[in-house]
Amino acid sequence: MIKEETHQAYAPDIKDIHDISLALINAKDFLSTHSLDGRFTYAAPSCETLFGYTSAELHDQTIFSFCHPLDQEKLEQYFFSCQSGEILFRFRRKEGDYLWLESSRTKGPRNTETVLVSRDVTNRVNREEKLKEHQKRDRLFLEHSKDTMGIITKNGVWTYINEQGKKLMGATSFEEIIGTSLYDYTDPQDFKLLKESLDSRDSSDLEISLIRKDNDSKRAEMQLIPTVFKNRAVSLIIIKDITEQRKTEDQLQVAEKLSVIGQMAAGIAHEIRNPLTAIKGFTQLLSEHPAEGAEDYADIILDELARIESIVGDLLVLAKPQASNLSNVDLISLVNGVVNLLNPQATLSDAFIKIKTDSPSIYIDCEPDKIKQVLINLIQNSIEAMTKGGEILVAISKVTSLASIQVTDQGSGIPEDRLNKLGEPFYSTKEKGTGLGLMICQKIIKNHGGKIDFCSIVNEGTTVTITLPLQDKSTLQEDN
């Protein structure tokens, strides 16, 4: 009876002790008491969850024996100097790894004891270290970047700029730039463009001229990236100095213009050689046979001299474009004239030029001399390709609304991987060719609304197909 009464009397206290024990076991904080030399005099039950040790295993052990060697001196100073405040140190778990503990101390009920309240802050410390590592890496990247990087307010005021930016702006210190406006370094002509980009609060890329502190001008590509930093609307800014790049581009443009002039000059020389060859051939015939066909030969020579004059006139196109003079021409008659012109040259190379057509006449709108120039170039290429002679077939036909001219030779052919390069400047299948002849041919045909296609089989020959818009003679007569 007495036992039962006693149990009832102490039941509330027992319950409180049980609740406290549960709280200590499950608490996030670890409570411990230590003697002045650091030995555990009490370790809360939560030590088993945190460290893997029981309270009995920690009892009478010095806390320094569980401390990381790099933190031991700091922890000893904290204990022996009776410092107040918090300390951060690493505590070895039973499994061998370490936890970061943040501990605060207070005096125990007896002056010979110290009470520590410790909390596991390993995850927080690891996050902070990772953040510091990222910040260090980012700072290294910013400071060693070849581009200017910085932060500006929404009004364009500098709050941060890297070392490269200091150099670009021509400043001697960061203080000269921080607090100043981006507008202070921008050419007034670009103010409007910069303001629109800043006001839009959208990521934007722009090209502006910067004015350095020494008044030197730099051309720059700028990228603005809106963001929020410390609860303020700002923009990350990346500036790339493209001054030398623009100078190089300007030099390349000048070089390209000179190259075009050189290409045209070489092409004109190549094209003039064609009629000169014909004139030379007919002149030789006249000298050897003065009476035979003198009048016809003279007409041909005069025609070729006129063509030379026309080709030389092409040089003027570089300085003064000339209007095209289109005529309605019978393509078959034009081709016949070219073939009659080149047959003597073909005969000297044991070649024969044959014309094939299924129509008595095919009319197109063109500049006759230009089309003639193209045909002469293509047929001469065929003659030169047939080192052992053979037949060159020139086929003329109608294909729907187009006129087609096919020049097929029996030469050595062109490999497939080289066909796509035909017509490029300075690319030629000939040993001493410039490739400019075909380039001019393609340009002439393109200007007439047509196109040139190449098809070739090695050791069998090459076919060049020209297609041009068709024009009926009857339509021309009705228009007149």
C-alpha distance (Angstrom), angle and dihedral (degrees) to the residues before:
residue distance angle dihedral
M1 . . .
I2 3.80 . .
K3 3.82 90.2 .
E4 3.79 91.8 52.1
E5 3.80 91.8 48.0
T6 3.78 90.4 48.5
H7 3.83 91.8 50.6
Q8 3.80 90.7 50.2
A9 3.79 90.7 49.5
Y10 3.80 94.7 51.8
A11 3.82 97.2 35.7
P12 3.86 94.9 99.4
D13 3.81 91.0 50.7
I14 3.81 92.4 47.8
K15 3.80 89.8 50.4
D16 3.82 91.2 50.4
I17 3.81 91.1 49.9
H18 3.83 90.0 49.6
D19 3.80 91.3 49.9
I20 3.80 91.3 49.0
S21 3.80 90.6 49.7
L22 3.80 91.4 51.5
A23 3.79 90.1 47.9
L24 3.80 91.7 51.2
I25 3.81 92.0 48.3
N26 3.81 94.2 50.2
A27 3.78 99.1 33.4
K28 3.79 118.5 122.9
D29 3.77 88.5 -142.0
F30 3.81 121.1 69.2
L31 3.79 115.5 -137.5
S32 3.78 119.5 -156.6
T33 3.80 138.9 160.2
H34 3.78 124.8 -147.6
S35 3.73 139.9 -170.0
L36 3.77 117.7 -118.4
D37 3.84 90.5 -93.1
G38 3.82 90.5 55.4
R39 3.82 101.1 -101.2
F40 3.81 118.7 147.1
T41 3.78 111.2 -109.0
Y42 3.80 91.7 168.3
A43 3.81 134.0 11.8
A44 3.79 121.0 -173.3
P45 3.83 116.3 -123.1
S46 3.83 90.3 -110.0
C47 3.82 87.2 77.1
E48 3.80 89.4 82.9
T49 3.83 91.4 56.6
L50 3.80 93.2 44.3
F51 3.80 103.1 37.3
G52 3.80 106.8 11.9
Y53 3.82 91.4 -117.7
T54 3.78 124.4 117.1
S55 3.78 120.2 -130.6
A56 3.81 89.2 -107.7
E57 3.83 91.7 54.3
L58 3.80 91.1 54.1
H59 3.78 96.2 43.3
D60 3.80 113.5 113.6
Q61 3.85 90.9 1.7
T62 3.79 116.4 124.6
I63 3.79 115.3 -114.9
F64 3.82 89.1 -136.7
S65 3.82 91.0 67.1
F66 3.83 88.8 63.1
C67 3.81 95.1 43.8
H68 3.82 122.5 102.7
P69 3.83 109.8 -102.2
L70 3.80 91.8 -121.3
D71 3.82 91.3 54.6
Q72 3.84 98.4 39.8
E73 3.82 97.8 90.2
K74 3.81 90.7 48.8
L75 3.81 91.9 49.5
E76 3.83 92.6 48.0
Q77 3.80 91.5 51.9
Y78 3.80 88.8 49.1
F79 3.82 91.5 53.6
F80 3.77 101.5 39.3
S81 3.80 97.2 42.1
C82 3.79 92.1 50.5
Q83 3.81 89.7 -129.7
S84 3.77 117.3 -179.5
G85 3.78 125.0 -141.0
E86 3.79 129.5 50.6
I87 3.79 133.9 -43.5
L88 3.79 130.7 -160.4
F89 3.81 118.0 -148.5
R90 3.80 142.3 145.4
F91 3.82 121.1 -103.7
R92 3.82 121.9 -161.0
R93 3.79 116.0 -125.4
K94 3.80 122.6 -144.4
E95 3.83 90.1 -104.3
G96 3.81 90.0 58.4
D97 3.78 103.3 -105.7
Y98 3.80 124.8 109.2
L99 3.79 135.2 -117.2
W100 3.77 125.0 -156.2
L101 3.81 109.5 -122.7
E102 3.77 126.5 -165.9
S103 3.80 107.3 -157.3
S104 3.77 135.2 -176.1
R105 3.80 124.2 -168.4
T106 3.76 138.8 -146.5
K107 3.77 134.8 172.9
G108 3.78 117.1 -88.4
P109 3.77 126.6 -129.3
R110 3.79 86.5 -89.6
N111 3.79 120.5 49.5
T112 3.79 88.5 -129.1
E113 3.84 92.3 67.7
T114 3.79 136.9 68.6
V115 3.79 122.4 -154.6
L116 3.85 116.8 -146.3
V117 3.79 124.4 -165.4
S118 3.81 107.5 -164.4
R119 3.76 132.3 -175.9
D120 3.83 130.4 -166.1
V121 3.83 105.5 -116.0
T122 3.82 97.3 163.3
N123 3.80 95.1 122.4
R124 3.80 92.1 47.7
V125 3.81 93.2 49.0
N126 3.80 91.6 46.9
R127 3.81 90.5 50.9
E128 3.80 91.1 48.3
E129 3.80 91.9 48.6
K130 3.79 91.1 48.3
L131 3.80 89.8 48.5
K132 3.81 90.7 49.6
E133 3.79 89.7 48.4
H134 3.81 90.9 51.7
Q135 3.80 91.2 45.6
K136 3.80 90.6 50.1
R137 3.79 91.0 48.5
D138 3.80 92.2 46.6
R139 3.80 91.3 48.2
L140 3.81 90.9 49.8
F141 3.80 88.6 49.8
L142 3.80 92.0 48.7
E143 3.78 94.8 45.7
H144 3.81 95.1 46.4
S145 3.80 97.9 38.7
K146 3.79 115.6 121.0
D147 3.81 88.3 -140.8
T148 3.78 128.0 71.3
M149 3.82 111.1 -104.3
G150 3.75 127.9 -178.5
I151 3.78 150.2 130.3
I152 3.80 125.0 -102.1
T153 3.78 131.9 -178.7
K154 3.79 121.4 -113.9
N155 3.81 86.7 -93.4
G156 3.79 92.7 53.4
V157 3.83 100.3 -102.5
W158 3.82 114.8 148.7
T159 3.82 115.0 -119.5
Y160 3.81 96.2 164.3
I161 3.80 136.3 11.6
N162 3.81 131.1 172.0
E163 3.80 129.9 -126.6
Q164 3.80 93.8 -93.0
G165 3.79 89.6 53.6
K166 3.79 90.7 54.2
K167 3.80 88.4 54.4
L168 3.81 93.8 46.0
M169 3.80 92.3 51.4
G170 3.80 92.3 46.5
A171 3.82 94.1 -122.0
T172 3.81 126.8 151.1
S173 3.82 95.0 -148.7
F174 3.80 139.8 14.9
E175 3.80 89.9 -115.5
E176 3.82 88.8 67.6
I177 3.81 89.8 63.3
I178 3.82 106.6 29.9
G179 3.81 108.1 92.4
T180 3.80 94.1 19.5
S181 3.80 123.6 107.4
L182 3.79 128.2 -105.0
Y183 3.80 85.6 -131.7
D184 3.83 87.9 66.1
Y185 3.80 87.9 67.5
T186 3.80 98.4 38.3
D187 3.79 126.9 95.4
P188 3.84 107.2 -110.8
Q189 3.82 89.2 -125.6
D190 3.83 87.9 66.6
F191 3.84 97.2 46.7
K192 3.80 93.2 99.2
L193 3.80 93.6 49.3
L194 3.82 91.8 48.1
K195 3.81 93.5 46.9
E196 3.81 92.1 50.5
S197 3.80 90.2 51.6
L198 3.82 93.9 48.4
D199 3.81 94.1 44.5
S200 3.81 93.9 48.8
R201 3.84 92.1 62.3
D202 3.80 87.5 -149.9
S203 3.78 127.1 121.9
S204 3.77 105.9 -93.2
D205 3.79 141.9 174.3
L206 3.77 121.4 -149.0
E207 3.78 140.6 164.2
I208 3.80 117.7 -134.3
S209 3.79 141.7 158.8
L210 3.81 116.5 -108.0
I211 3.80 124.3 -153.2
R212 3.82 112.6 -147.4
K213 3.79 124.3 -146.4
D214 3.80 88.7 -99.9
N215 3.86 88.5 53.6
D216 3.80 91.7 -110.8
S217 3.82 112.1 143.3
K218 3.80 125.1 -128.6
R219 3.79 129.9 -173.9
A220 3.79 111.1 -135.7
E221 3.79 142.7 -178.5
M222 3.80 110.0 -139.5
Q223 3.79 130.2 -163.4
L224 3.82 120.5 -166.3
I225 3.81 119.3 -163.5
P226 3.84 115.1 -175.5
T227 3.80 115.5 -141.2
V228 3.83 142.4 145.6
F229 3.80 121.3 -103.7
K230 3.80 121.9 -179.9
N231 3.82 89.9 -13.0
R232 3.82 91.5 -55.2
A233 3.79 127.4 116.0
V234 3.81 106.5 -118.1
S235 3.79 139.1 152.6
L236 3.76 129.2 -126.5
I237 3.79 107.3 -134.8
I238 3.81 128.1 -157.3
I239 3.81 118.4 -174.0
K240 3.80 124.1 -171.7
D241 3.80 119.2 -165.5
I242 3.82 105.8 -132.1
T243 3.80 97.4 167.6
E244 3.80 94.6 114.3
Q245 3.80 91.0 40.8
R246 3.81 91.1 56.1
K247 3.81 91.0 46.9
T248 3.79 89.7 52.0
E249 3.81 91.1 48.6
D250 3.81 90.5 51.1
Q251 3.80 90.0 50.3
L252 3.81 90.3 48.8
Q253 3.80 90.5 51.4
V254 3.80 90.4 52.8
A255 3.81 89.8 46.6
E256 3.81 90.2 48.9
K257 3.80 91.3 52.4
L258 3.80 90.0 50.2
S259 3.79 89.1 47.3
V260 3.82 91.1 52.4
I261 3.81 90.0 50.8
G262 3.79 89.5 48.5
Q263 3.79 91.9 48.1
M264 3.78 91.5 49.4
A265 3.79 92.2 48.4
A266 3.80 91.6 49.8
G267 3.81 90.6 45.5
I268 3.80 92.4 50.1
A269 3.80 90.4 49.7
H270 3.79 89.2 50.8
E271 3.79 92.7 49.1
I272 3.83 94.6 46.0
R273 3.78 89.4 54.9
N274 3.80 90.4 64.3
P275 3.82 97.6 63.4
L276 3.80 90.4 37.2
T277 3.79 87.9 59.1
A278 3.81 90.1 52.8
I279 3.82 92.5 46.3
K280 3.79 90.2 49.0
G281 3.80 91.5 49.9
F282 3.82 95.2 49.2
T283 3.80 91.1 43.5
Q284 3.79 89.2 55.3
L285 3.81 89.7 49.2
L286 3.82 90.4 50.7
S287 3.79 91.6 49.4
E288 3.80 91.8 49.4
H289 3.84 96.9 39.5
P290 3.83 107.8 21.7
A291 3.78 96.9 173.3
E292 3.80 100.2 42.5
G293 3.84 113.1 92.8
A294 3.79 93.1 -27.4
E295 3.79 93.4 151.8
D296 3.82 94.0 49.2
Y297 3.79 91.5 46.3
A298 3.79 91.2 50.1
D299 3.81 91.4 52.0
I300 3.79 91.2 50.7
I301 3.80 91.7 47.9
L302 3.80 90.7 50.5
D303 3.81 90.5 49.1
E304 3.78 91.1 51.6
L305 3.80 92.1 47.8
A306 3.79 88.2 52.3
R307 3.81 89.5 51.0
I308 3.80 90.3 51.2
E309 3.79 88.4 52.9
S310 3.80 89.4 51.0
I311 3.81 92.9 48.8
V312 3.79 91.9 49.3
G313 3.79 86.5 52.0
D314 3.80 88.3 62.2
L315 3.78 87.9 74.8
L316 3.79 87.9 69.4
V317 3.81 89.7 62.1
L318 3.80 88.8 76.4
A319 3.77 90.1 62.8
K320 3.80 103.4 23.9
P321 3.84 123.5 21.5
Q322 3.80 113.5 -137.1
A323 3.78 127.8 -145.5
S324 3.81 116.8 -108.5
N325 3.82 116.9 -114.1
L326 3.80 106.2 -151.3
S327 3.79 121.1 -166.5
N328 3.79 131.5 -172.4
V329 3.80 101.5 -113.9
D330 3.77 135.9 178.8
L331 3.78 102.4 -119.9
I332 3.81 93.8 -156.9
S333 3.82 92.6 56.2
L334 3.81 90.1 46.9
V335 3.83 92.0 51.5
N336 3.81 91.1 47.0
G337 3.80 89.9 54.7
V338 3.82 91.7 51.4
V339 3.81 92.5 47.6
N340 3.84 92.0 49.6
L341 3.78 87.4 50.9
L342 3.80 95.4 51.0
N343 3.82 100.9 37.1
P344 3.84 93.0 87.7
Q345 3.80 90.0 53.9
A346 3.81 90.3 45.6
T347 3.80 91.3 50.8
L348 3.81 90.6 56.0
S349 3.85 87.5 57.4
D350 3.84 93.9 45.9
A351 3.80 89.1 -109.5
F352 3.80 129.6 131.8
I353 3.80 126.8 -154.9
K354 3.80 116.6 -145.5
I355 3.81 127.2 -171.2
K356 3.81 122.0 -148.0
T357 3.80 124.9 -175.4
D358 3.81 138.2 153.9
S359 3.81 95.3 -155.8
P360 3.82 131.3 66.8
S361 3.81 90.7 -140.5
I362 3.81 138.7 5.2
Y363 3.80 118.0 -170.1
I364 3.80 126.2 -154.6
D365 3.80 135.3 168.8
C366 3.79 107.4 -116.5
E367 3.76 148.6 123.7
P368 3.83 98.6 -92.0
D369 3.79 95.7 -153.0
K370 3.80 91.7 51.7
I371 3.81 93.9 50.3
K372 3.79 88.9 44.5
Q373 3.79 88.8 52.3
V374 3.81 90.5 53.5
L375 3.81 93.9 48.5
I376 3.80 93.0 47.8
N377 3.80 90.5 51.1
L378 3.83 93.8 48.8
I379 3.82 95.3 44.5
Q380 3.79 92.2 46.7
N381 3.81 88.8 51.4
S382 3.81 88.0 53.5
I383 3.81 91.8 49.7
E384 3.79 91.3 50.7
A385 3.83 91.6 46.6
M386 3.83 92.1 56.5
T387 3.81 100.0 70.3
K388 3.83 90.5 167.4
G389 3.79 95.1 44.3
G390 3.79 127.2 -116.4
E391 3.79 141.7 147.5
I392 3.80 127.6 -44.6
L393 3.79 112.6 -159.2
V394 3.80 119.3 -156.8
A395 3.82 108.1 -168.1
I396 3.82 119.8 -170.0
S397 3.80 121.3 -168.7
K398 3.79 147.0 146.2
V399 3.81 118.5 -106.9
T400 3.84 109.2 -173.4
S401 3.83 103.9 -67.3
L402 3.79 94.2 -11.2
A403 3.77 136.6 84.8
S404 3.81 114.0 -136.2
I405 3.81 128.9 -156.3
Q406 3.80 118.0 -174.4
V407 3.79 121.3 -170.3
T408 3.80 110.6 -166.6
D409 3.79 124.3 -178.7
Q410 3.80 135.7 -178.5
G411 3.78 95.7 -130.0
S412 3.79 131.9 130.7
G413 3.82 93.5 -78.2
I414 3.80 130.5 -135.0
P415 3.86 124.9 -92.2
E416 3.81 114.0 -110.8
D417 3.81 93.9 -119.0
R418 3.83 89.8 59.2
L419 3.80 98.2 47.2
N420 3.81 94.0 80.7
K421 3.79 90.5 56.6
L422 3.78 95.3 56.9
G423 3.78 110.5 117.2
E424 3.79 94.7 28.3
P425 3.82 114.8 128.1
F426 3.80 113.1 -96.3
Y427 3.79 93.3 7.4
S428 3.78 114.8 115.1
T429 3.78 138.5 153.1
K430 3.80 88.2 -140.9
E431 3.78 120.9 89.8
K432 3.82 93.6 -124.5
G433 3.81 98.8 21.8
T434 3.79 124.2 124.2
G435 3.80 98.6 -157.8
L436 3.78 88.8 -129.9
G437 3.80 94.7 112.0
L438 3.82 92.3 65.2
M439 3.79 90.8 41.2
I440 3.82 90.2 57.8
C441 3.81 90.9 44.3
Q442 3.80 91.2 54.0
K443 3.78 90.9 48.5
I444 3.82 92.6 50.3
I445 3.81 92.9 49.3
K446 3.80 92.0 45.2
N447 3.82 90.1 52.0
H448 3.82 87.3 54.4
G449 3.83 91.3 54.2
G450 3.79 93.6 -105.8
K451 3.78 138.3 105.3
I452 3.81 142.1 -138.1
D453 3.81 123.9 -132.9
F454 3.79 127.7 -171.2
C455 3.80 127.5 -150.2
S456 3.79 122.5 175.6
I457 3.79 141.5 169.8
V458 3.79 118.6 -162.3
N459 3.83 112.5 -111.2
E460 3.81 91.5 5.4
G461 3.80 105.9 67.8
T462 3.79 147.3 -102.3
T463 3.80 133.1 -85.2
V464 3.79 121.3 -157.5
T465 3.81 114.8 -165.8
I466 3.80 121.9 -161.0
T467 3.81 119.4 -169.5
L468 3.81 122.1 -169.2
P469 3.82 133.4 175.2
L470 3.82 111.3 -89.5
Q471 3.84 123.7 -125.1
D472 3.83 121.6 -171.6
K473 3.79 116.7 -138.0
S474 3.82 89.7 -139.2
T475 3.80 90.0 59.8
L476 3.78 89.8 51.9
Q477 3.83 91.2 50.7
E478 3.80 91.6 49.6
D479 3.81 89.5 51.1
N480 3.79 89.4 53.0
